[in-house]
Amino acid sequence: MRSKAESLLTPTLVTLGTSGLGDRPDAVATARALLRSGHAMIDTSNAYDGGRSEQVIGRAIADLGGLPTGTQVISKADRDLETGVFDRDRVLSSFEESCTRLGLDTLPLYQLHDPYTITVAEAMAPGGAVQGLVELREQGVVGAIGVAAGPTSLLTEYVSTGAFDAVLSHNRFTLVDRSAAELFAAAREREMLVFNAAPFGGGLLASGARPGGRYHYQEAPADLLTWVQRAEEVCADHRVPLAAAALAFSAREETISSTVVGVGSAARLRELDDLLDTPIPADLWPALDALGPPPSPVTD
């Protein structure tokens, strides 16, 4: 199924996330590697690392003499981090800041990011944040508009307004959590672009069941670690790394347009490409299903 937004964007199997890019000493070199990687879409946000993520991507774009052919950078509007204000004027200011840092005049997708300081009604009201996004789209400086957050209940409210071309949720469609399934299906019914971020759950599904392992920004409970350990054993029986299975689980889902994977170094980019090249036998999925429902710690 091709969404309306996909006529404006070129989503690929994986979108490269840059939330942790800006605070590294090799950030600009890494950004250049991302831009030249062949992955067509790079995701950032106004507030990532206090704006440094956009800044280093902008420096890398300048170093390369412009965006490589076929590569797109998408970003997000963020609230005023000091006051929490997130209205029309803040969205327009956020967009100007993003474009200045990136050295770009237009963006193919700009999203409302983590709108936790406002209600949906406030966002949708005259003078609200969504009005700002719509104005940017009408002016032609933004191709599509979206909403990006975590909680599926909040995102479902935004999707139901019909105002958006895209939606992004994180940590809620993974090997151990399927809570975004209904949200993603509803978004696709509206012909929206669907981004699934954090397929590794913040690290647990990349590193495996280790003491102190974390999922969704918190220490993983014992029952989850036990389930993940059993999943690792099933994956090993099929000669598939757990991380490759976690990535493929998202990539194979028909409702998902692109899976957002955070990449903070050139080494991490190489690891990602290796995971994407890993053959996944079809009988892995029923073997994992046989483990029973995973005990996700996400409760929203």
N, C-alpha and C positions, 0 to 999 in steps of 0.2 A: 504494500500500500504506500503510495507516494503522497505526502502531505502537502498542503498549500505552502508551508514554509520551505519545503524542499525545492520549490521552484525558485526560491530566493537564495537558498544556501546549498552547499554541497556537503552534506554530512557523510562522514566515513565511519567505518566500523569502530574506530577509537578516536576520541578527541583528547588531546594532550592538555592536562590540567597544570596550572602554574601557581597554585596557592602558596607553595613553599619555596618559590624560586628566588624571590628578591633578596633574601638574607644570606645568600651564599657568595663567597668571594669569586667563584667562577660563574656567577649568574649570567653575565652577558654572553660568555662563550657557550654556556648551556642553551641559552635562548637562540643563539645562532644555529646550534645543532638541531633544536626543535623545528625551527623554520625551514631547515634544509632536509628534514627527515623523510619527507614524502607523505607524512600524515597531514591531511589537508586542513585540519581545524585545530586551533589553539585557543584555549579558554582561560580568561583571566577575569579580574574584577577590580573596581575602583579602590576597594579597601584592602586588597591582598597585600600583606606586608606594608601597610600604610601607604600604598600607591607604588611601592618599589617594584612589584611584579610588572605593572604596566610600563614603568620607566625602563627596566632592563630589556623588555621586549621591544620597546621603541628604539633603544640604542642599537639593538641587534638588527632591527629593520633598517636603520640608517646605515649601519656597517655594510649591509648587503646591498645597499642601493635601492631598497624598496622591498615590498613583499615578494617572495618567489612566486612565480606563476602557479596558480591553483591553490595557494595557501590563503586561508582566511583566519583572522583573529576576531574572536567574539569576546564581549566583556559585559559587565553588569553595573547597574547603578546601585550605590550604597547610601544609606542614611548618613547624616552628619554625625560623625563618631563622638563629637563632644555634646551635642544637644539631643541627639536622637531624632531630629526633625527629618521627615521623609515625605515631602510633598512635591508638587509639580516643580517648583523652583529648584528644589534640591536635586531632582532628577536631571533637570537641564544643566545645572552646575556640574553635577557628577559626570554627565556626558562630555561637557567641555574639558573637564580635567582629564578624563580618559583619553580623549582624542589628542590633547596636547602632549601627554606622556607618550602615547603610542606613535605620534607623528602622522596620524591618519585623519582624514576629513570625514570619512563615513565608516560605519560598521555594519556588517551584514546581520548581526543580531545583538540586541542590547536588552538585558533582563533586569527585572526588579529583584534585588538580591536580599534575602533574609529580612523580609518586612515584618520584623517582630515588635517594633515600637509603634506600629499603627494597626488598626483593625482593617479588615477587608472593606468595610463600608467607607472608612476614611480614605483608603487607597483609591476607591472607585468614585468618590465624590468629586464635584467640580473643584478644581484647584488641587486635587489629590495627585499622588505619584503616577497613577496610570494615565491621567490626562497628559502628563509630561511625556511619557513614553509614546502615546498616540500622536502627539504633536511632532515628535522626532520622526516617527514613521511617515506621517503626512508630508513632512518637509523633504523626505527622501534621503535624509542623512543616516537613517537606520532602515535596514531592509525589513526586519522582523522584530517583534517584541515578545518577551517571555517573562516567566516568573521562576525563580530558583530559590529553593529552601529545602528543609528536611521533612518536617511533619506532613504526612499525607493528608490529614484532615484539613489543614490550612491550605495546602495546594489544591485540594479538591474544590474548595470554595472559590479559589481564583480561577481554576479551569472552568467551573460552571458559569462564570460570567460571560464566557465567549469572547473576551477581549484580547486574548493572547494567541500568538502563533506557536509558542514553544513552552515547554515546562521541563524543569530539572529537579530531580530529587536525589538525595544521597543516602547511602547506607541502608536503604530500604528495599532493595531488590538484589539480594546476594544469595549465596549458597545457604546462608543461615537465616535469612529474613525475606519474606515475599510480600510484605505489607503494602508495597507500592503497586502491586499487580492491578488492582481495580482502578487506581488513579491512572496508570499508564494506558489501560484499555479505554477508559473514558476519554483521555486526551486524544488517542488515535482515532476514536470515533468522530471527534471534532476535527480530524485531519491536522492535528498539531504535531510538531516535532518533539520527540521525547528523548531527553538526555538522562542516562542513569549514571550517577557519579559514585565513586568509592566502592567499586565491586569487591575490593579486599576488606571492606569494613574498617578501614583505618589501620590495617596492618595484620590482623589476626589470620586472615585467609591468604596472606602472602608468606608470613613467617611460620605459620602452623601453631599447634597447641603447645605453647611454651609457658612456664611459670611467669606470671605478670603480664601475659598477653592481653591486648586491649582490643575492644570492639566498640565502635561508635563513641570514641572519646572517653571510654571508661574501662576499668579493669573487667575482663571477661569473667563471668561467674563459672563455678566449677562444672556445672552441667553442660555449659556451652563448650568449655575446653574438652570435656569428654567426648561430646558429639564431633567436634572438629578433629580430635585425634582419630576417631573411628573413620571419619571421612578421609583423612590422610592415608589410612591403611587401605581403604578401598581404592583410592587414587593410585597408590603404589602398586597394588595388584594389577592395575591397568596401565602401568608404566607412564603415568601422567602426574606431573607435579601438582600439588594442591592449588598453587597460584594459577597455573594454566587452566585448571578446571573452573576456578572462580571467575576468571576472565571470560572463558568460553560460555559459562552459564548466562552471563549478561549478553554477550555478543550474539548468542543463538536465539534470543527472545525476539519474536516478531514485532512486538509493540515498541521495542526500543530502537530509536534511530541511530544513536551513537552512545558508546560507553566512555565516560570521562575518567581518565586514569592520571593521577598526579605524577609528574615527572620533574624531579628536582636536580638531576645530574645527567651527564652523557652516559654514565654507566647504567643508570636506571632506564634510560631510553633503550640501550642495547638489551637489557633484561626484558623489557616490554616486548621488543621485537622477537626475541627468542620465545617468549610465551605465546605470542600470536602464531608462531610457526610450529608450535607443538601439535602433533596429530591427536585428536580426541576420538577414541573409539565410541561408537554409538551405544554400546552396552554399558558405558560408564554411568549414564544418567539413571537408568532403572536401578543400578546397583546402589547409587547414592540415595535414590528415593526409598530404597528398602531400609535405610537407617531410621526412617520415621521422621516426623516433624522436628526440625531443629529448634532448640530453646532460645529464641532471640531475646536479647535484653531490651530491645527497643519497644517502648510501650505507648508511644503517641499514635 
